[in-house]
Amino acid sequence: MTETVNTTDLKALLRQTGVPEVLERLERDLVGLIPVKTRIHEIAAYLVVDKLRRELGLEAARPVLHMAFTGNPGTGKTTVALRMATILNRLGYIRRDHLVVASRDDLVGQYIGHTAPKTKEILKRAMGGVLFIDEAYSLYRAENERDYGQETIEILLQVMENQREDLVVILAGYEDKMEQFFALNPGMRSRIAHHIRFPDYTEEELVAIGKLMIAEQNYYLDESAERAFLEYVRCRRMLPNFANARSIRNAIDRFKLRQAKRLFEQAGQVTADDLRRIEESDIRASRVFQECQELEKGGEHAP
Amino acid sequence: MRIHQGTFSFLPDLTDAQIEKQIAYIIRNGWAVSIEYTDDPNPYNTYWNMWGLPMFDLEDPAGAMYEFKKCREAFPKHYIKVNGYDSSPMWQAQRVSFIAHRPTQDDPGFRLKRTLWSDGRVQKYGLEPYVVDKPAGERY
C-alpha cells in the first residue's frame, strides 16, 4: 500500500459522515456523563478508522457493535441509545436510523411455542437498525428454570452472532442486576463488545439538567426559586426511589402544575412573564422538603 | 418446462441480492411482505402454505430475507414465493407476487385432464401437474 493517510484525511472523512454534529449535540444536550461520552467518541473514532482501512483494502472482520448500558434509573441510557442509532447509521454500520425498544413483555411468550415467533417478530422489526432491550436482566429468571426467557436469550444470541451486519443489540439495565445476568449467561457477555457504565449525576449536574429542561419548556426560575430548586435537588437525592434525571423531570412537571394553580388562585390579569415564571412557593410546596427534614431528624435520633 | 407464475417468471432466476431489492421495494411502498411455499404448482392453486404470518411492520428487508432463507432451508424442494400485500383502504389486496425459489429448473409440467360431462356429450378440460401423482413432500 503506497497511499498515505494523513490526519486531515481522517478528520475530513469523519466530517463527511456527519458524525461530529451528532457528537456535538450529544455534548450539548446531555449534561455530565463524561465516561459515556468518552467511550462514544472512542467508538466513533474506531469506526471511522475501520471504514478507512476497509476502503484501502485492509480487510478486517466487521467490528462487533453490540453494547451493554448499565446504570441507575434515569441516567440517560435510552437517550444515548437513540443517539447511538444515529451515529452508527451515519457511519454506515446500520442501514436505517431506527431504534426498536423492547422489554421482557415484548420478547417472552406466555406459553410453550409462543416465545420464538414473538422474539423473531421484534428482531425482524429491528433489523437494519438498533434493538434496545430495556431491563435486559429480566429476560433471565434464575429462580425458574422453565422460564421462557431462556428461549429468547438463545434466539437473541444466535441472531447477534449470525446477523451482525443486520442488527445491533443494546442491552440496558441496572448495574448489579446486569452483572448477575451476565454471570449467568456468559455467552451473552462475550458477544457484547462495549460495556458502558452510566454514572449517577452529581448535584450540580442535576441542577444543570433541571435548568436545561425548564428552559426547553419555556419556563424560568426566579432568583429565590433557583435557590429553592438547589435545595430541592439536594433533598430529593437523599430520599428513596431517586431516579436521577427522571425524578427531576417529574419534579418540574409538578412545579408547572403548582404554578398553574397559583395563577388561577391569584385572580386578575396574567402577563406573559407570569406564565413563564416559576416562583419559590411553587417549589417550596413540595412534600420533599418535609420528608427530607423528617429524615434528617430521624437521623439525629437514630442510635 | 419452466413454471410461469407471478411477476418476473419469464426472467432468469433472481439472485438473493435481487430478491432483497425487490423486498426493499415492497417495504418502501408500505406493503406487508409474506412468504409462501407449495409443492403443487397448479396455476389454480391459489392457496399456498404460509411461512409464518405476513410481516406488517418491517423497516428493512433483512427481516424478510431472514424468513425467506429459513423457508428455503426447510423446503428446498418446494416453490417459494414472496408477496407484497397492500393493506390500505380500497386496495386491501396483494399488489405483487413473484417466485423466489424453484425446486427444479425443469418442472415435469402439466397433464391435460379430460373429463366426460353430461352423459358423455360434453368434454371438460383441466390441468394437473405430473408431480401430484406423488404424495406431498416427495414431489421434487
Interface residues (C-beta under 8 A of the other chain):
Chain A: R95 R96 H98 P117 L123 K124 R125 A126 M127 G128 G129 Q163 D166 L167
Chain B: G52 L53 M55 D57 L58 E59 D60 P61 A62 G63 A64 Y66 E67
